[in-house]
Amino acid sequence: MGAAAGIAGCTGGGGTETESTESGNGNGSGGSTDDTETSGSSSGGSWDSQLEVLHGWAGGDGEAAVTALIEAFEEEHPEMDTNFQAVGASANVNLNATILRRLANNNPMSSFANWPGKNLERYSGALMDLEADVWDAEGFKDTMQARAVELCKFNDQMPAVPIGSHRMNNLFYNTAVFEEAGIDASSLDSVDALLDALEAIDQNTDVTPMAQAMVAPWTNLQLWAQILTSQSGVDAYTNFIEGNPDRAAVVEALEALKTINENYITADASSISFTTAGQKVISGNAATIHQGNWVYGMFRADDSFNYKEQWDWIPFRERKVS
């Protein structure tokens, strides 16, 4: 489970800079680009009367959600001049680069969306503390999940506020392909069972068993983490990220990932984004994809691809270690 956070912006209101802001079209190509000027003063932390927010939700996998967020905010605060900019595609790669460039140029935005936790290290010295004005004022510490609260703490401050959470252990699949291959999704209760299913799809259909995106490394890391958890339990993953890994468990998960990547993914995996990979499941050119629950948003945006009819999902089964 992961938390998406709206991160407080910085010590300035944002200077004038021309940004190449990608509108995005949800397919990972980035869509068209527009040169967008942001106005204001970056001196002394003064507020320039415009709320500028950078986020990565461009296209079908997040566009509807961020549009609802923007509309709700503007309805609640009609007096504010707002500038919500989608720096889309590539799973926040472009967004992260834009944020870091703006901060390095002493031209901070008001706020931006990103991951909390250790990810905040890269923004050290540039974030505001929201503990009193937001967390305490709204009583969020008592109403939000404890782990999410903890992840929003950084350097004895709370510069982030969660605006959503994600489930990561999802295996989405095209129901027609599974039916053609004779696969009962509910029987996929282990990594070995998944590998057997991918082999059955490969042998019994003309469809690529799994869509995968490797234009950025995070998709492989994410899939590996789910394999590790499924094979060896959540403690194996926790031990790994805390620097005390079980070597045998790590290698076993890497071997399974290697088997998938060498035998069951699309030939163009190294050059495509996860949104393009997801489209392959929609079109029936790939049977499955592992992703976070944001893919649900992309599938739902396609009126011809209906939940429980054309597609469904199952969780990666977690091994229970006593």
N, C-alpha and C positions, 0 to 999 in steps of 0.2 A: 504494500500500500504506500502510495506517495502523496504528498500534499503540494498543491500548487498555491503559491503565495503571491499576494500583491505586495511588492516590496516598496517601502517608503523611499521616495527619491532623496534628494541630496541636500547639500547645504546651500545650493543656489537655485534660482527659479528657472534657469536655462537661458543660455545666450543664443544669439542668432547664428545658425549654422545650417547649411544645406545638407540634408540627409537624403540618401537614396532609399526611400521607403517602399518596400515591396508590398503591393496590394495582395498578392498571393491568389492562387486559384484552387488550393487544396490538393494539387497533384504533385507537390514537391518541386515544381519547376520555378516557383517564385512568382509566376504571373508577370504582369507588367510592373515597371518601376516608375515612380514619379518623384521629381525633385521637390521636396516639401520643406519650406522654410519655417522654422520655429522662432518666435520672437520673444523678447524679454531680456531682463538683466540678470547677469550671473554674479553680481557683486554683493558681497556681504550677506548672502543668504536671504535677500529680500524677496518677497512674493510679488510676482509680476502680473497677477490677476488672471493668468491662464493656467489651468491644470493640464499638463502634458503627460500622457501616459503611453508608454511603449509596451506592446504585448506581441505575442507570436501567434495569435489565433486567427489565421487567415484561411479561408476556405471552409469546406463542409465539416471538417472534423472539429472545429471550434467556433466557427463564425456565428452560428445561431446563439450560442451561449454568451459570447462576449457582446453581441448586439443587445441581448436581453439585459446584461449587466449595465451597459452604457445607457440604455433607455431608462432603467430604474434609477440610476444615479442622476441623470439629467432631470428626471421628473422630481426627484427629491431636492435637487439643488439647481433650480432653473436660473438662478442669478449668476452662476459660474460660467465663465468662458472655458470650454473644454476642448482638448485636442487629443483624441485617442488614435494612436497610430499603430497599424498592424505591420510589423516587420516580419513577414511571413516566410514559410517554407523551411525545409531542412531541420525541422524539430528544434527550433530555437538557436541554430548555429548562426544565422544572420542576426537574430535579435541580440544574442550575447556579444557578437562582434560590435554591433552598433552601440550597445550600452557601454562597453569598455572603452570604445573610441571616444564617446561623448565625455565620459568621466576623465579620461586622460587629457582631453582638450579643455578641461575645466568648464564644460558646457553641459551640466547635468539636466536631466529631465526631472519633472516633479515626482514621478513614480514609474515603476515598471513591474511587470509580472515575471516571476522566475521561481526557481526552487529554493526552499529554505535550507536549514541545516548547514552542512559544511560548504555548500555552494556559496554561502555568503562571504566566505573568506576573500574571494576575489574583489569584493566591494568594500573591504575594510577601510574605514576612515571617511566613507562617503554617505553613510546611511544615518537617518534620523531615528531617534528613540520614540516609539509610539506607545510605550507602556502606560503612561498616565493618561494621555489624550484619547487613546482608543481601547486598549486592553482593559484598563481599570474602569474607565468611564462607561464602557458598554458591558462590563461584566463577562468578557469573553473567556477569562481563565476558568470560570465555573461552568461554562456551557460548551466548551470545545473539548475534544478528545485530548487526554493528557499528553500523548506523544506529539500531537500537532502543536500544542502549546510549547513543549520543550524544544521542538525544532525551530521555533520562531525566536528563540533566545540566541543572542550573539554578542560576545564581549560585554556581558553584564547589561545588555540592553535588549529591547524587543523591537527591531526595525521592520518586522514582517507581520502580515496578517493573512491567514489562510482564506482563500476564496473558493477552494474546491479540493477534492481529494480524488485519487485515482487507484483503481484496482489494477494490478499489473499481471496477475496470473491467468490471463484469458487466452483460450485457444478458440478463435473464431473459425467457422467452417461453412462451406457452401453445401447446403443440404442435398442438392441434386447429385453432386459429385460423390458425397458419402454414400448415398443410396445406390448409385451406379457401382461403386466399389464394394458394396455389401458391408459397410462399416456401421456398427452401432456405437454412436459417440459415447454413450454412457459406459461402455466397456473400457474406455481409455483411462484406466486407473493407475497407470505408471508410465514412466518414460519408455520402458521396453514395449508396452502396449502401443504407445504412440508411434514408435519406430516401426512396429509391425504394420500399423495402419498406413503409414506413409509408403511402405513397400507394397502393400496391397493396391493402393491408389496408383502407384507407378506401374505395376504389372497389369492392372485390370482396366485402366482408363487411358485416355490421351492427354490427361490434365497433369500439370506439374503439382506434386504433392503439397509443397509449402511455398508460399510467397515470403520472401525475405528481402530486406533492404540493407545495403551495406555502404551506402554513400557516406554515412557517418558511423562511428564504432558503437554507439549506444545500443543499437538494436541487437547486435550480437551479444553484448554484455548483458543486456536485459534477458535475452533468451537463455543464456548460460546460467544466470542467477535463478531462473525458474526451474531449470533442469537440476541444478544443485539442490535447491529446496525440495523438489519432488523426490529426488533420489536419497537424500541424506538428512532431510529435516531442516527446519528453519534455524536451528542452532548452528548448523554447519555454515549457513550464510552469515549469520550474526558474528560467528567467530572469525570468518574471513574478513569482513569489513572492519573488525576490531583488531586485526593484525595477528590473529592466532589461528590460522587456517589448518584444517585437516587435509594434508597433502593428497591422500588417497581419494578423498571425496572430491576435491577440486579437479584432479586428473580424470576421475570417472565422468564428471560432468563435461569436461572439455572433450573427452572422447566421444560422448554422445552428440555434442554440438558439431564436432568434426564429421561424424557420420551423416548428420542432417545436411550440413553445408556441402559435403562432397557428392551427395547422391540425390537430394530431394528438393532443391530450390531452383528458382528460375535462373536461366543463363545470364540475365542482365542484372542480377542482384547487386553486383558491386557498383552499379551506376545509378540506382534508383532510390527514391525516398520511401518512407513507410506509406505515404498516401498513394503513391503509384503502385506499391505492392498491394495495398488494400483494394485498389481498383481491379487488380487481377482476380481477386476472389469474387468481386461483384460480377465481372464479365464471365466467370466460369473457367478462366485460364489457369487458376490455381485453386487448390482445394481448401487450404487452411492458411491462417496467419496467426502468429503469436504477437499480441500487442496489449497495451494498456486499454482501459475502457474508453479512451477517446476515440478509438476506431468505431465504436458504437455510434457516435455522432456522425461520422462520415457515412456509414451504412444507412443510418436512419434518414439522411438527407436525400438519398436516392429513392424516389417513390416506386421504382420498379423492383426494388430489392428489399423485401419485407421480412421482418423478424418472425421466426418460427415457420416461415414459408420458404423463402429462398436462402435464409441464413440462420444460424444459431451459434451458440457458444457453450463451452464447458470450461471449468477451472482446471488448471494444472493441479493434479492431486498432490497434496503435501504428505510426505512420509511422516508418520507418527513415530517418533523415537522415544522409547520409554527410558 
